[in-house]
Amino acid sequence: MFKRFAIADVGVALYLLCAFIFLIVPIPSAVLDIALAANISIAFAILFNTMYAKEVLDMSFFPTLLLFTTIFRISLNVSSTRLILSTGSPGNVVETFGEFVGGGDLIMGTIVFIILIIVQFLVINKGSERVAEVTARFTLDAMPGKQMAIDADLNTGAITDEEAKQLRAKIQEESSFFGSMDGAVKYVKGDAVAGLIITFVNIIGGIAMGMLRQNLDFNAALSKYTILTIGDGLVSQIPSLLISLSTGILVTKGSKEADFGSILISQLFGMPKAMYFVGGIICFLGIVTPLNPILFLALGLLFIVGGRIVANSIEAGKTERAVESEEEEAEEVRKPENVTSLLQVDPIELEFGYGIIPLADVNQGGDLLDRVVMIRRQVALELGTVVPIIRLRDNIQLNPNQYIIKIKGIQVSEGEILFDHYMAMNPGFVEEKISGIDTFEPSFHLPATWITESQRERAESLGYTVVDPPSIIATHLTEIIRQHISELLTRQDVQNLVNNIKETNPSLVDELTPKLLGLGEIQKVLQNLLREGISIRDLLTIFETLADHATVTRDTDVLTEYVRQSLKRAISAKYFAPNEATSVITLDPRIEQEIMNSVKQTEQGAYLTIDPDRSKKIMKSVGEEAEKLENLGRNPIVITSPIVRMYFKKLIEDYYPDIIVVSYNEIDTNIELKSVGMVTVTDDN
């Protein structure tokens, strides 16, 4: 393999080196014959490769190839010009093209050459240049839409991550290719102009050389050097014409994966009705006009017979496909069911009834797929972790307007919407009630009302918060993801995060894992943070804190507390207002001491052994104090000492999962707090 590539590299280098040598060094006519023959061969190779390439990217180096062949062809023009003017004998190939192709006649050869130039310059080159320009523009304009289509297919599960990566790479390659082709066709156009100029120079220079150096009269010099110049022009312009034709074929072919010849023939002669019409018209012209009746009747009958053959082949193809389809169905029934694919559990699924399909169908104007993409971006920015692929599926077993959200194959929430309706929610200060269908907002279970499009403007003017059905589903899905993001963080996700931080901080990662902490232990710390809504985006600070304290303890709960304290700026910004006092609840020191006395350490971790009646009284006090803050429109926040925080959070999270528990060490120094209550238990409670 190495030798083959080495030989190819040397061959390309020699090809370019010869081009520069031919420009500078005079070469014998025999060497020129070899080079011209090779040039014609390469032109035919390029033509047939472009014809039979399955897709345009099979010739991805075509712009570079155009440049190489153009330089080589110009160097041959210079060498042949040098031989024509210096010796009058440029070799067998040039002379043969001048005498045989041009008919050995000055006028005939000139006419053939002019026609060739006109065809190449005005027809093929001009068309190829325009097609390449338009194709490049449309390819670049279509890139964003193609990227969104790939993201949509990825979210619905139609393609895998690897397939999406390949499709994105292919789009980039296509855009680069057509962008390069737009400029590369200028080489072909310039080459044709250069060939025309070289031809006139050869004729004028040849006449001058013949009359001044060889003592020929004007007619003899004109005849000799014009025929040689025409031969030189033909031998260079024919390969140029072939490569121009190849360029036109490639840029008009597009990126369809199809065999050029078979598709072209099938599209031209594949419709029997058209063949019958053509045959009838040709026969009619042969009968009623002075045209040769034998020729036209024979050609017309050939089209009619060909049409009949095509019709028979189409019918036979339909029968064959029907038989094959029946055999495939029978084979599918006979073979054992492949249940391996059924074992795969998607991390997140959104299933919906058929009435919600228009919201997810791009062709019907639905933007639910785009919203799902934005949800993943939003959560990544907010919490610093990548949300797994969200699968969207329709489910005919659901009610038409119902949708359910599954986490790891298990339903965790559901909702129902009314298509062509809007949900109006009272933010708390609107007194006038709007008519509609009473319901509850699915994300936060707030009272709401379904209203029609005609009521939307009035509801907004009254102060209601009005949202459309896609926004309702997207908000609900976002909240469910936030609630369960900790359990969706897998070891592989953690490994990817470790790999990302290792690119910029390899020494830190080498110190931390696997020497101090294993991947699973890092996962537990990150899950603890995400469970309470703390972003893990600042992974550098998290890893540095773990590396500092993992030498003392490997208890993931304790390590989580150290990490939270190092993230106090982010925690303070998340929960506390910077320019005003934040109302909070404190914890009675006696309860803190009681909690610490009830902590039991085991190999599996710490747990509380607090008396159930005592725990019930604490929960009652927590609920009363939290209600005070909720009545004030504030989030209930409980402040504790650092050593108690994690145990108190574990104690209340099953009863009050939304209550925020923060230690004093997690609050920035510029934050002002105002205690509005204390969680305490008196003996008479």
N, C-alpha and C positions, 0 to 999 in steps of 0.2 A: 504493500500500500504506500509506504514512504517513498519507494523508488518511483512508483507511478506518478505521484504528485510532484516529486522532484523533477522528473522529465517534463511534465506539463509546465511547471514554472519556468524551466530553462527554455522550452519551446516558445512560450509567450515572450520571454525576454529577447530571444534571438529574432523573433518576428519584428518587434519594435526596433531592435538594433539595426536590422537590415534596412528598415525604412529610413533611418537617419544616415546610414552609409550610402544608400542610393541617392540621397539628396546631395551628398558632398563628393563622393568618389565616383569617377567614370567607371562603368562596368561593361564587360563584353556583351555582344548581342546574344550569345548563347545563354549567359546568365539571365539577361533580360527576358528571354523566351521562357525560361523556367519560372521566373517570378510572375510573369503575366499569366501563365497557365495555372500556377498556384492561386493567383488572385481570382481567376474565374472559378476555380474549384471551390474556394472558400465562399464565394458569393452564392453558388448553387447550394452549398451546405447550409448556409444561413436561411435561404429561401425555404427549403424543405423542412428545416427544423421549426421555423415559425408556422408553417402550414399545419404540421402534425403535433405541435405542442398542445397538451391537454388544457392548460390554462396559461394565462399571461405570465405568471411568476415562474413558470418553467424556463423562461428566457429573461430572468431578472437582471442579468448582466448585459442585456442588449444595448443600453445606452453606451456603456464602455466599449462594447464590440463595435458600435458605429464609429466611435472616435478612432479606434485602432485601425479599422479597415480604411477609413478616410485618409489617414496619414500615410498608410502604406500605398494606397492608390495614387496619391499626389506625388510620392517619391518615385513611383514608376513613371508617372508623366514627365517628371523632370529628367529622369534617366533616358527615356525614349526621345525626348526633345533634344538632349545633348547628342545622342547618336545620330538623329536625323540631320541636325545642322552640321555636325562635325564630319561624319562619314557618308551620309546619305544611305546607310544600310543599317536600319534599326533591328534587324532580325527577322526570322521566319514568321513569327506570330503577327507582327505589325504589318508586314508586307502582304501576308495572306488575307488579312482582314481588309486591307485597302484594295486589293485586286479582286479577291473572290466575293466578299460580302458586298463591296461597292461595285462589283461587276467590271472592274478594271476601267471604268469610264469616269472621267472627271465630273461630268454633270450629274450622272446617276448617283455616284458616291456622295456628292455634295448634298443632293436632295434627300437621300436616305439618312445622312448624318443630321441634317437640319430637322427632319421629322422626328428622329430619335431624341434630339435635344428638346424639341417642343413637347413631346409626350412626357419626358421625364420632368422637365422643369415646370410646365404649366399645369399638368394633370396630376401626376403621382406625387411629386414633392409638395405641391400646393395643398392637395387634399390631405396628405399625411400630416403636414404641419398644422392644419386647421383642426383635424380630428384629435391630434395629440394635445393641442391647447385646450379644447373643449372638454376632453376626457379628464385631463388633469384638474381642471376647475371643478367639474362635477364630482370627481372622486374626493377632492379635499372638502367640498361643501357637504358631502354625504357622510363624512367621518363621524361627527357627533351623533347622528341618528343611528348609525351602525353600532357605535359603542353602547348607546342606550338599549338597543335591541338585544345585544349580548348580555347586558346586565339583567334585562327582563327575563330572558331565557334562563339565565343562571338562577334567578330568584324563584322561578316556577319549577325548577328542577329538570327542565328540558335538556340542559347540558351540564357537564361536570366542571369543576374548577379548572382542570387541565385543558378541557376542550375550549373553555372561555379564554384561557391564556393563549392557546394556539390561534383562535379566531382574532383576538386583539393584535397578535403579532402579524397575522396575515394582512389585516387592515393597514397596519403601519407600513408593511412592505409594499402593498399596492400603492399607497399614497406616495411613498418615496420613488417607486418605479415610474409612475405617470408624471410626477414632477420632473424626474430626470429626462424622461422621453420628450417632454415639452421643450427642453433645451437641446436635446441631442439631435432632433430632426433639423435643427439649424445647421448641423455639420453637413447633412445630406444636401440641403439647399445650397450651402456655400460651395460644396464640392462640385455641383453641377455648374455653378457660375464660373468657378476656377477652371473647369474643363473647357468651357466655351472660350474663355480668354486665352488659355494656353493654345487652343486650336488656331485662333487668329494670329497669335505670335509666331507659331510654327510656320504658317503659310507665308507671312511677310518675311520672317527670317530666312525661310528656305529659299524663297525667290532671290533674296539678296545674296545668300551664300552661293546659290547655283550660278548666278550671273557674274558675281565678283570673284569667286574662288575657283569655280569649275568651268568658267568661260561658256556657259550655256546661254542660249538666247532666252527671251522672256517666256515664250510659249513652252519651251522644253522644261525650263525651271518651274513654271507654274504647274505643268502636268505632273512632273516627277514628285515635287514636294507636296503638292496638294493631295495626291493619292496617298503618299506616306502619312501625311498629317491626318487624313480621314481615317486611315487604318489605325493610327495611334489613338485618335478620338474614339473610334468604335470599340477598340480593345479595352479602353478604360471606362467608357460610358456604359457598355453592356453590363459589367459587374456592378457599376454604380446604379444602373436601372434595376438590377435584381435585388440589391440591398434596399433601394427605395421602395420597391414592391413589398419586400419583407417587412419594412417599417409600417407600410400601410396595412398589411395583413394583421400585424401584431396589435396595432392600436385600435383597429376596427373590430378585432376579435373579442375584445373585452376579457373578462375573467371567467367565462363559462368553461366548465370542465367538460369539454366535448371534443370528439375527433372531427377535425376541420372538414376532411373530404366526405365522410359518410353523412355528416349533418348537412353539408351544402347540397349534396345530391338528393338526400331525402326531402329537403325543403323545396328544392327546385322541381323535382319530378315525383314527389310523393303523394300528389293529390290527383286521383283518377279523373275527376270532373274537369279539372283544368287541362289535363292531357287530351281528353276528348274534344274540348273546345279548340285547342291549338291544332289538333289533327284535322278537324273539320274546316277550319279557316284556311289552312295550307292547301288542302284538297280543292276547296272552292277557288282559291287564287290560281291553281294549276288548270282548272277547267274553264273558267270564264275570262281569263286574261291571256295575253300572248306569251306569258312566262312558260318555260319548258314544262310541259305537262307530265312527262315521265319523272323528272326530278321531283316536282312538287307533290305529285300523287304518291310517289314512293315515300317521301318524307312524311306526308300527312298520315298515310297508313301506318308508318312506323310509330308515330305518336299515339295513334288509336290503339294499336296492338300493345304498346308499352303501357298505356293507361289500363288496359284490361289485365295485364300481368300484375301491375301494382295493386289493382282492386282484389285480385285473387290472393295475392300475398297478404293483404290486410285482413281479409276474411280468415285465411289460414292462421294468421297471427292471433286473431281474437279467439279462435277455437283452441289453439294451443295454450294461450294464456288461461282460458277458462279451465282446461284440463289440469294445467299446472296448479291453478288456485285450488281446485278440488283435491288434488293430491297433497298439497301443502296442508290444507285443513284436516284431511284424514290423518296425515302424519303427525300433525299437532295434537290430535285426539289420542293417537296411539302412544306417543312418547310420554314418559313420566313427567309430571309437573316440576318445573324448576322453581323451588321455593326459596332458594338462597337469597334472592333479591327481597323477599318478604321479611327477612331478618333485620334489614336495615331500619333503624329508627331515626327519624329526622329530629334534630334538636328543637326546632320551632316550626309549627305548622299553623297556617290560617286556612280553615275550610269554610266555605260559604255556600248558601243555597243558590239556585239558578237565577233568582231575582237580582243578585248582587253581581252576576257575571259582567254586565255592562260597565261596572265601575273598574273592573280589572282588564277589560278588553280594550287595547289601544285603538283598534279599528273603530270602536264605537265611542271614542273620545274619553275613555276611562284613564285615570292617572294613578290608580292604586299601586301599580308596579313601581312607578317613579317615586311614590311616597315611601314605599318599602326600602328603596335604595337610600333615600334621605334619612330614614330611621336608623339605618346601620351607620351612616356617616355621623348623625347626631350623637348616638350613643358612644361611638368611638371617640369623638371629641370631648364628650362630657365625662365618661368614665375611664377612658384610656384602654379599652379592650375591644376586640373585634367580635361583633355579633355573628354567630353562625348563619349560614344561608337560611333564609325564611322561605319555606315552601308554601306556595299558594295553590289550593286545589278546590274545585267545585265538588259538592257532595249533594247528590239528588235526594239523600235520605233526610236532609235538613229542610226546615221550612224555607220557602222562597227567599225571605228577607233575613234569615238567621245566619249567624256566623259563629264559629267556635275557635278558640285558640288552644293549641296543644303544646305542651312542653315534654319532649322525649316520649311522644306518642300518647300522653295522658292529657285529657281535657282539663284545663285549669280555669277557664273563664269562657263566657259566651255573651252574645249581645244580639240585638235585633234592630234593624233600621227600617225606615219607610222610604222607598225610592221616590225621587222627585219631591221630597219633603226636607225641611230644615229643623234642627233641634234648637229651641230657644231656652236659655237658662237664665234665671233671675240671679244676678250677682248679689242680691240682698237688699238693695235700696229701691227697687222698682215696686211701686205700690199698685199700679194698674195691672190687672190680670189679663193676659191675652188668650183668646179662644183657640182651642186646638185639642190634640189628643195627649192626655197626661202620660208621662213615662218617667224613666230614670236614666240619667247619663251612665253608661256602662263602666267608665273608668273609675269614677269616684262615687258612684251611686247617689248623685245629687238629683233632686226633683227637676224635671224639665218638661217641655211641651213640644210636640210635633206640630209644625205650622207649614202652610203652603208657601209657594214662591210669592204669591200676591201679598202675603202678610209679612214678608221678610223686612221690607223697608220700614214698616210701621213698628215692628218689634225692635229694630235697631234704634229707631228714633226714641223709643221709650226707655232705652237703656239695657235691653236684654242682650245677652251674649248669644249670637246666632252662628251655628256651624253647620256645614254640609255633611252628608253621610260619609264620604271618603275621609274627611278630617276626624270624624267620630271613630271610625275603625282604626285609623293610623294612631290616634291618641291612645286608644285602648291598648293596641298592640305595643306601643312604646312603654306604657306603664307596666304591662305584664313582663316585658323584657327587663325593665329596671328591677322588678321584684325578684326575678329568677336568674339574673345575670351571673350570680355567684356560682350556681350549680351548672351553668352552661360553660364555665371556664374549665377546659380540660387540660390534662398534662401536656398534650401536644400544643395547645394554645400558649401555655407557659413556656414551653421550649422555644416557640417562635419569638416570644417576647425576649427571652434570654439571648437568642441569636441576634436580635435587632440591637440590643444594648451592647452586645459583645463586639459589634463592628466598630463602635466608637470608644468603648471602655473595656478592652480585653483583660486588663490586669484585675479589674474589679470582679468580673465574672469568674476568672480563674481562681481568685481568692475565695469567693463565696460558694460556688458549686463546682464539683460535688464534695469538696473538702469539708466545708462547714455545714451545709444544708443540702439535702437531696431535692430533686425536682418536686416531689410530692409535698414536702414541707413548705417550699416556696409557694406552691399552689394553695395550701391551706391559709397562709398569711394573706395572699391576694384575695382569696374568697371571703375571708373575714372582713377585709376592707370593703369589698363590693357589696357584701350583705347589708352593710349600714350606709351604702350610698357614697362611699369615699372613693374618689377617682384614683386609679393606679397609673395615670398617665405620666406622673413624675417618677418613672421607674428607677432613674439614677439615684434619687434620694432614698427610695425604698431599699434598694440593694445595698447602698452604703450603710444604712442603719442596720440592716440584717447582718452585714459583715462585721459591724462594730460589736453587736450584742450576741451573735450566735456562738461566740467562744465561751460565753457564760451560761446560756440556756438554749435548749432546742425546743422548749415549749412554744408551740405556734401561737397560742393565745397571748402569752406574755410578749412574744416578739411583735405581735400585732399592736399591742399597746405602745411599745417603743416606736414603732413606725408611725402610729397616729400622732404621737408627740412631735416627731420630726416633721410631720405634715401640718402643724398647727396653723400655719398661715393659710393654707388651702381650706382647712376646716373652719377657721374663723370667717373667711370670706364667704363660705357656703351658708353658714347659719346665723351670723351676726351682722347687724348694720354698723358700718364704720363710724358714722357721725351722730349716732343717737344711742341712748341706753336701751339694751335689749332685756325684755322681761323674761326671767327664768325661774325655775323651781330648784331649791336646794334640798339636800338630803341630810336628815338629822344625824349628827355624829354618832349617837347611840345606835342607830340602825346600821350605820356603816360598820361600827365595831361588831355588832351582832352578825352581820353578813360575813365579815372576815373570820369570826370564830366558828362559823358553820361550814367553812370551806374545807373540803377533804381532798387531798392530793393522791392520785393513783397513777399507775403507769399509762393508763389511757387518757389522763388529763384530770382536771379539777372539776368537782361538782359541789353543789350546795346541799346541806342536810338540815335546812331550816324547818322548823315546825310548820305543818300545813295551816294551822289556825293563825299562827303568827304571819305567815306568808299572805294569807287571805286579808288580814288587817292592813298589811303594807300595800297590797294591791288596791284596797278600798281608798286609802289615803292618796295613792298615786292618781287614781281616777278622779277624785275630788279636786286635787290641785291642778290636774291637766285641764279639767273642765273650765276652771277659772280663766286660763289662758285662751282656751278655744272661744270662750264667750267674748274675749277682747279681740278676737280675730287674729291671734298669734299662734304660731306653731309651739306646741308644748316642748320645752327643753329642760332637762334635768341636769344640774351640775353636781358632780361628785368628786371625791378625791381620786387620784390616779390609780391607786391599788384596788379600789372598789369598783371602778367603772365597768369593767368587763363582766364581773359577777352580777352586779345590779342589772345590767342589760340582759343577761341570760335569764334573770329572775322574772323580768316583766315582758320579755319579747313575745311570749305566747299570748299574753293578755292585751298588751298595748304595743303592737309592732311599729306603730307610727311615731311613738314618742322617741325623741332624740336624747341620747345620753352622752354627755361630754365631760371630760375631766378638766380640772383647772389647768393642767399642764398642756392642754390642747387649745388653749385660748390665747390669742396674741395679746401683747401687753397694751395695745392701744384700744382694746375693746372695753366698752363700759357696760356693766351688767346691773340689773335692778331685780332684786329678789321679790317676788310677789306671793311666795308661799314656800312651805317646807313640808316634805314628806316625813311624817312622824307618826308614831303610834303611842298613845297613852295607855296606861294600865286599865282605865275604865272603858276602853273601846271594846 
